[in-house]
């Protein structure tokens, strides 16, 4: 068992990427581990495809349909995965957890959910910059969508950005 140089999580033998934060760990005893310790972005780039994060692609249409069919239950599962994937892709694995975001959103009658979407836009822009693309100022769009009750559209847009940088499984 090796440990991730970026977040300290246990990495099972044979894995080249941390299951918690997605950082490249390679051979724990070799030079790749030393480089990963020095630079958390080491191993996150691919030669032909730009930045890639160790996250799973999700079909947006299926997630929306399942959220409707299950009266929102699958929507909660999707939200939890969305937050975790966004934190992993933006190299901020120790940011707020999905449970904390949900709790604060409930306690503040939805206001914190709008704040989180605004901050999620900043993370999306960070991911775009790591991929060599220009900033899209997504945070304002996500905030406006949430103000008008269309947060699910913002979630779909975030998922679309995450799908672009997800590693092919």
Secondary structure, DSSP 4 states (H G I P E B T S, - for coil): -EE-TTT--EE-TT-SB-TTT--B---TTSHHHHHHHH-TTTT-EETTTEE-BS-----HHHHHHHHHHTTTHHHHHHHHHHHHHHHHHTT-TTS--HHHHHHHHHHTTTHHHHHHHHHHHHHHHHHHHHTTPPP--HHHHHHHHHHTT-HHHHHHHHHHHHHHHBPP-
